[in-house]
């Protein structure tokens, strides 16, 4: 609740996501892309088809692009969606991801031998870490951050197979950048806790993650519009030193690298108090806390450009902050270690320790709080989409390039009439889809006809997307509809800002 407050007060019928205006339709955002990916898993399974494929987007330019973002959380979404509907199902996944992150972090810290108050404080610190919370507003990175403590818990319990599965799930979900931090974290932790023998076992456990990362990179990212990143894109997303101490979203959730004020101080105390007791673990946690924070500065860190160009895996990334969940977990662990050590030194136990832990937990929650969630306008049942029946591709106007988030609105309504569409929303779309979007852009303002070669039988005009994007002249929706009429298209239905056409 704390992570999503105050938006959670108005959650009924709305998405928990980054605040945005819908202008009468679903408000564009990455949460709609995730909702589509989650929904697609159950939809495909019900059809007896692969849940790892999207048979509708970027057709005919692509053949069933991969649906990596959906497979891990798609099954629970499927069950929730059948009972509560897609909007509530998505919101529950967001809320449960907070619980899973905090719960698994607490479980791991208890496995380390820490007391309940200290472990609870660490779990809260990780669950409420500002960057991770910000990523939960629409990015899968935040929702699956619970995999990091799950990996360390499995390693601590010597459950090597479970560690391998949890670690491999990170790159297999398309989170290659996070995997670059999770793999060395697993190796370093195994060395600190189990010595050379444990390191060898951990090396075997990380092998599936390495293989998964290579496969995803070569099969999905390479050759897509997501490959060949320029350093100018890295500069755009790089955090500044001031962002580390600024309690606010500012330029966006990627630059939300605020670490709190009390939390880093407690983490420093944890370093000092545990150094003589477990040097190996202290070193690993210190490195895991500091390195991702430094790398989050990206272009503002001297030498980062050289490192970015020289290290092949890093060269494919454009958001330097994506390693911060690793730092958030390390800081949370150091906070827990500090509190546990203070309880031991003070010789307080029972209700004294519980009361002190409750005060620290409350202080951490206040220290880390940054309101980033809003109650965002959802997609609602549309009579215009209900009128689209029978076979045939659907083209939505205005045409949006595949890596621009306004196209996510079309994914939300696609659930009401799933069919092949020339468009989609993905940063790993095929270059042919991007070229097609550029070619079709003129249709958005009635300056060109719908090409017959695409096999489009239906067209949907979304006036609210014109307004949300601000990319087009005010007359463009009317001009597009006038051109459709002139070209022989007939109006099927109009429902608010959405109209559908056929011929």
C-alpha positions in Angstrom: 0.0 0.0 0.0 2.8 2.4 0.9 4.5 2.0 -2.4 1.4 2.9 -4.4 -0.2 5.5 -2.1 -2.2 7.7 -2.7 -3.1 6.2 -6.1 -4.3 3.0 -4.5 -7.2 4.8 -2.9 -8.7 5.3 -6.4 -7.6 2.0 -7.9 -11.1 0.6 -8.6 -11.5 0.6 -12.4 -8.1 2.3 -13.0 -4.6 1.1 -13.7 -1.8 1.6 -11.1 0.7 3.2 -13.3 2.6 6.4 -14.2 0.1 9.3 -14.2 -1.1 10.2 -17.7 -4.2 11.7 -19.2 -6.4 9.5 -21.5 -8.6 12.2 -23.2 -11.5 9.8 -23.2 -9.6 6.6 -24.0 -7.0 4.5 -22.1 -4.0 6.6 -21.2 -0.8 5.6 -23.1 1.9 4.0 -21.0 4.2 1.0 -20.7 1.7 -0.6 -18.3 -0.6 -1.3 -21.3 2.3 -3.1 -23.1 2.7 -5.3 -20.0 -1.0 -5.9 -19.7 -1.1 -7.1 -23.3 1.9 -9.4 -22.8 0.3 -10.9 -19.6 -3.1 -11.3 -21.3 -1.6 -12.9 -24.4 -0.2 -15.9 -22.4 -3.7 -17.1 -21.3 -5.2 -16.2 -24.7 -2.6 -18.3 -26.5 -2.9 -21.2 -24.1 -6.7 -21.3 -24.6 -6.1 -21.5 -28.3 -3.6 -24.2 -28.0 -0.9 -21.9 -29.3 2.5 -20.9 -27.9 2.4 -18.4 -25.0 5.8 -17.2 -26.0 4.6 -15.7 -29.3 2.5 -12.7 -30.3 0.7 -13.7 -33.5 -1.0 -10.3 -34.0 1.6 -7.5 -33.9 3.6 -6.2 -36.8 1.8 -8.3 -39.4 2.6 -8.9 -42.2 6.1 -7.5 -41.6 7.0 -10.0 -38.8 6.0 -13.5 -38.1 4.8 -13.9 -34.5 7.4 -11.9 -32.5 8.4 -13.3 -29.2 6.4 -12.5 -26.1 9.2 -12.7 -23.5 7.6 -10.2 -21.0 4.5 -12.2 -20.5 5.5 -15.8 -19.7 6.6 -15.4 -16.1 3.7 -13.4 -14.7 1.2 -14.4 -17.4 -0.1 -17.5 -15.6 -1.1 -15.7 -12.4 -2.5 -12.8 -14.5 -4.6 -15.3 -16.4 -6.2 -16.7 -13.3 -6.8 -13.3 -11.8 -8.2 -11.9 -15.1 -10.8 -14.6 -15.3 -12.1 -13.6 -11.9 -11.5 -9.8 -11.7 -11.0 -8.6 -15.3 -7.9 -7.4 -16.9 -7.5 -4.0 -15.1 -7.9 -5.5 -11.6 -5.7 -8.4 -12.6 -2.9 -6.1 -13.6 -3.2 -4.0 -10.4 -3.1 -7.1 -8.3 0.1 -8.3 -10.1 1.7 -4.9 -9.3 0.7 -5.1 -5.6 1.7 -8.7 -5.3 5.1 -7.9 -6.8 5.8 -5.5 -3.9 4.9 -8.2 -1.4 7.0 -10.8 -3.2 10.0 -8.5 -3.3 9.8 -7.6 0.4 8.9 -11.1 1.5 11.7 -12.9 -0.4 14.2 -10.3 0.8 13.1 -10.8 4.4 13.2 -14.6 3.9 16.7 -14.5 2.6 17.9 -12.2 5.4 16.4 -14.7 7.9 18.3 -17.5 6.2 21.4 -15.4 6.9 20.7 -15.7 10.6 19.3 -12.2 11.2 16.5 -11.6 13.7 12.9 -10.9 12.6 13.0 -7.1 13.2 16.2 -6.7 11.2 15.0 -8.9 8.4 11.7 -7.1 8.2 13.5 -3.8 7.9 15.6 -5.1 5.1 12.6 -6.5 3.3 10.8 -3.1 3.6 13.9 -1.2 2.4 14.1 -3.4 -0.8 10.4 -3.4 -1.5 10.2 0.4 -1.2 13.4 1.3 -3.0 12.5 4.3 -5.1 14.0 3.1 -8.4 12.3 -0.3 -8.1 9.0 1.3 -7.1 9.3 3.6 -10.1 9.9 0.7 -12.4 6.7 -1.0 -11.2 4.7 1.8 -12.8 5.0 0.0 -16.2 8.3 -1.8 -16.6 8.8 -5.5 -16.1 12.1 -4.8 -14.4 10.3 -3.6 -11.3 7.8 -6.4 -11.2 10.4 -9.2 -11.3 12.9 -7.6 -8.9 11.8 -10.3 -6.5 14.0 -12.7 -8.5 17.1 -11.1 -7.0 16.5 -12.1 -3.4 15.1 -15.4 -4.6 18.4 -16.2 -6.2 20.4 -15.3 -3.1 18.0 -17.3 -0.9 18.4 -20.4 -3.1 22.2 -20.0 -3.0 22.2 -19.5 0.8 20.1 -22.7 1.2 22.4 -24.5 -1.4 19.4 -25.1 -3.7 21.4 -24.8 -6.8 18.7 -25.8 -9.2 16.3 -23.3 -7.8 19.0 -20.6 -8.0 19.7 -21.5 -11.7 15.9 -21.3 -12.5 15.4 -17.9 -10.8 18.6 -16.5 -12.3 17.8 -17.7 -15.8 14.3 -16.2 -15.6 15.8 -12.7 -15.6 17.3 -12.8 -19.1 14.6 -15.1 -20.3 12.1 -12.3 -19.5 14.1 -10.0 -21.7 15.8 -8.2 -18.8 19.3 -8.5 -20.2 20.7 -5.4 -18.5 19.6 -6.6 -15.0 21.2 -10.0 -15.8 24.5 -8.3 -16.2 24.4 -7.4 -12.5 22.6 -10.5 -11.2 25.1 -13.0 -12.6 28.2 -11.4 -10.9 26.1 -10.8 -7.7 25.3 -14.6 -7.6 29.0 -15.5 -8.1 30.3 -13.0 -5.6 27.7 -14.1 -3.0 28.6 -17.7 -3.4 32.3 -17.0 -3.0 31.6 -15.0 0.1 29.3 -17.6 1.7 30.6 -20.9 0.5 34.2 -20.4 -0.6 35.8 -21.9 -3.8 33.6 -25.0 -3.7 30.4 -23.0 -3.6 31.8 -20.7 -6.3 32.1 -23.7 -8.6 28.6 -24.8 -7.9 27.3 -21.3 -8.5 29.2 -21.1 -11.8 27.3 -24.1 -12.9 24.1 -22.5 -11.7 24.7 -19.3 -13.7 25.4 -21.1 -16.9 21.6 -21.4 -17.9 21.3 -17.6 -17.4 24.3 -16.9 -19.6 22.9 -19.2 -22.3 19.4 -17.6 -22.0 21.0 -14.2 -22.3 22.9 -15.1 -25.4 19.8 -16.7 -27.0 17.6 -13.7 -26.3 20.2 -11.3 -27.5 20.7 -13.2 -30.8 17.1 -14.2 -31.4 15.2 -11.1 -30.3 17.4 -8.1 -29.9 20.0 -8.5 -32.7 18.7 -7.2 -35.9 15.8 -5.4 -34.3 15.3 -1.6 -33.8 16.7 -2.2 -30.3 20.2 -3.1 -31.6 22.8 -0.6 -32.6 22.2 1.8 -29.7 23.9 5.2 -30.0 25.7 6.8 -27.0 23.4 9.8 -27.5 20.6 7.6 -26.2 22.7 6.7 -23.1 23.3 10.4 -22.5 19.5 11.0 -22.6 18.8 8.5 -19.8 21.9 9.1 -17.6 21.3 10.2 -14.1 23.1 13.1 -12.5 24.6 13.4 -9.0 21.8 15.6 -7.9 19.3 12.8 -8.7 20.8 10.7 -5.9 19.5 13.1 -3.3 16.4 14.5 -5.0 13.1 13.1 -3.8 11.1 13.4 -7.0 10.5 11.8 -10.4 11.9 14.8 -12.3 12.7 13.7 -15.9 11.1 10.3 -15.5 11.3 7.0 -13.6 14.6 6.0 -15.2 16.3 9.0 -13.4 14.6 8.2 -10.1 17.8 7.1 -8.4 17.0 8.7 -5.0 18.5 6.5 -2.3 17.0 8.1 0.7 18.8 9.9 3.5 18.4 7.5 6.5 18.8 4.3 4.5 22.3 5.0 3.1 23.5 6.1 6.6 22.1 2.8 8.1 23.9 0.9 5.3 27.2 2.6 6.1 26.6 1.6 9.7 26.0 -1.9 8.5 29.4 -1.9 6.8 31.2 -0.7 9.8 29.5 -3.1 12.3 29.8 -6.2 10.2 33.2 -5.8 8.6 35.1 -7.7 11.3 32.5 -10.5 11.5 32.1 -11.4 7.8 34.6 -9.6 5.5 33.6 -11.6 2.4 29.9 -10.8 2.6 30.6 -7.2 3.6 32.8 -6.7 0.5 30.3 -8.3 -1.8 27.4 -6.1 -0.5 29.6 -3.0 -0.6 30.5 -3.6 -4.2 26.9 -4.5 -5.1 25.7 -1.3 -3.5 28.3 1.1 -4.9 29.0 -0.1 -8.5 25.4 0.1 -9.8 24.9 3.6 -8.3 28.1 4.8 -10.1 27.1 3.2 -13.4 23.7 4.8 -13.1 25.4 8.1 -13.8 26.2 6.8 -17.3 27.5 9.6 -19.5 28.1 11.7 -16.4 30.6 9.2 -15.1 34.1 9.6 -16.4 35.2 6.6 -18.4 31.7 5.2 -18.8 31.6 5.8 -22.6 34.8 3.8 -23.0 33.4 1.0 -20.9 30.2 1.1 -22.8 31.9 0.8 -26.1 34.4 -1.9 -25.0 32.0 -4.2 -23.2 29.7 -6.0 -25.7 26.8 -6.7 -23.4 26.8 -3.2 -22.1 27.0 -1.8 -25.6 23.4 -3.0 -26.3 21.9 -1.0 -23.4 20.7 2.6 -23.3 19.5 3.0 -19.7 22.4 3.0 -17.3 20.2 2.8 -14.2 18.8 -0.7 -14.9 21.3 -2.3 -12.5 20.0 -0.3 -9.5 17.8 -3.1 -8.2 21.0 -4.9 -7.3 22.2 -1.9 -5.4 18.7 -1.6 -3.7 19.0 -5.2 -2.5 22.6 -4.7 -1.2 21.6 -1.5 0.6 18.6 -3.3 2.2 20.8 -6.1 3.4 23.3 -3.7 4.9 20.5 -1.9 6.7 19.3 -5.2 8.1 22.8 -6.2 9.2 23.2 -2.8 11.0 19.9 -3.2 12.9 20.6 -6.8 13.8 24.1 -5.9 15.1 22.7 -3.0 17.1 20.1 -5.3 18.7 22.9 -7.7 19.6 25.2 -5.0 21.1 22.4 -3.5 23.1 21.4 -6.9 24.5 17.7 -6.0 24.0 15.3 -8.7 22.9 11.6 -9.5 23.1 9.3 -6.5 22.8 12.1 -4.0 23.1 13.7 -5.3 19.9 10.2 -5.5 18.2 9.4 -2.0 19.2 12.7 -0.6 18.0 12.4 -2.6 14.7 8.9 -1.2 14.1 10.3 2.4 14.6 13.1 1.7 12.1 10.7 0.1 9.6 8.4 3.1 9.8 11.4 5.5 9.4 12.7 3.6 6.4 9.2 3.7 4.8 9.1 7.5 5.3 12.7 8.0 4.2 12.2 6.1 0.9 8.8 7.3 -0.1 8.5 9.0 -3.5 4.9 9.1 -4.9 5.1 7.9 -8.5 1.9 6.0 -9.0 -1.4 7.4 -10.4 -4.8 5.9 -10.9 -4.7 5.9 -14.7 -7.7 5.8 -17.1 -8.2 2.2 -18.4 -9.5 0.8 -21.7 -13.2 0.1 -21.3 -15.5 -2.1 -23.5 -15.8 -0.3 -26.8 -18.9 -0.7 -29.1 -16.6 0.4 -31.9 -14.3 -2.5 -31.4 -17.2 -4.9 -30.8 -18.5 -4.1 -34.3 -15.3 -5.4 -35.8 -16.2 -9.0 -36.7 -14.8 -11.6 -39.1 -11.4 -12.1 -40.5 -9.1 -9.3 -41.7 -6.3 -7.1 -40.5 -6.9 -3.9 -38.5 -5.1 -0.7 -38.9 -5.3 1.9 -36.2 -4.9 5.6 -36.8 -2.9 7.6 -36.1 0.0 5.5 -37.1 2.7 5.4 -34.4 6.2 4.1 -34.8 6.8 0.9 -32.9 9.1 2.2 -30.2 6.9 5.2 -29.2 4.7 4.5 -26.2 1.5 6.0 -27.6 1.0 2.9 -29.6 0.4 1.0 -26.3 -3.2 2.3 -26.4 -3.9 0.0 -29.4 -2.6 -3.0 -27.4 -5.2 -2.3 -24.7 -8.1 -2.3 -27.2 -6.6 -5.2 -29.2 -7.8 -7.6 -26.4 -11.4 -6.8 -27.4 -10.8 -7.8 -31.0 -7.6 -9.8 -31.3 -6.5 -9.9 -35.0 -3.4 -9.2 -37.0 -2.3 -5.6 -37.1 0.5 -3.8 -39.0 1.4 -1.9 -35.8 2.5 -2.8 -32.3 4.6 -1.4 -29.5 8.0 -2.9 -28.8 11.6 -1.6 -28.6 12.7 -4.8 -30.3 10.3 -4.6 -33.3 11.8 -5.6 -36.7 13.2 -2.7 -38.7 10.7 -3.5 -41.4 7.9 -2.6 -39.0 9.5 0.7 -38.3 9.9 1.4 -42.1 6.2 0.5 -42.6 5.1 2.9 -39.9 7.0 5.7 -41.5 5.4 4.8 -44.9 1.9 4.8 -43.4 2.2 7.9 -41.4 0.6 10.1 -44.1 -2.7 8.1 -43.7 -3.0 9.6 -40.2 -3.9 12.9 -41.8 -5.7 11.7 -44.9 -2.8 12.4 -47.2 -2.6 8.8 -48.5 -4.8 5.7 -49.0 -4.6 2.5 -47.0 -2.3 0.3 -49.2 -4.2 -2.8 -50.5 -1.1 -5.0 -50.2 -1.4 -5.0 -46.4 -4.7 -6.9 -46.5 -6.3 -4.4 -44.1 -10.1 -4.9 -43.9 -10.8 -2.7 -40.9 -9.5 0.8 -39.7 -10.0 2.2 -36.2 -9.5 6.0 -35.7 -8.5 6.9 -32.1 -9.1 10.6 -31.7 -7.7 10.5 -28.2 -4.4 9.2 -29.4 -4.1 12.1 -31.7 -4.6 14.4 -28.7 -2.4 12.4 -26.3 0.6 12.3 -28.7 0.4 15.9 -29.9 2.3 14.7 -33.1 -0.5 15.7 -35.5 -2.4 18.8 -36.6 -5.9 19.3 -34.9 -7.6 18.7 -38.2 -5.9 15.3 -38.8 -8.6 13.0 -37.4 -11.3 14.7 -39.5 -9.1 14.6 -42.6 -8.3 10.9 -42.0 -12.0 10.0 -41.8 -12.9 12.2 -44.8 -10.2 10.3 -46.8 -11.6 6.9 -45.7 -15.1 7.9 -46.9 -13.7 9.1 -50.2 -11.9 5.8 -50.7 -15.0 3.8 -50.1 -14.7 2.9 -46.4 -17.9 2.7 -44.4 -18.4 3.6 -40.8 -19.1 0.6 -38.6 -19.6 2.3 -35.3 -18.5 5.3 -33.3 -18.1 5.1 -29.5 -16.8 8.3 -28.0 -13.4 9.1 -29.5 -13.1 5.8 -31.3 -14.6 5.0 -34.7 -14.2 1.8 -36.8 -14.4 1.5 -40.5 -14.6 -1.3 -43.1 -14.9 -1.9 -46.8 
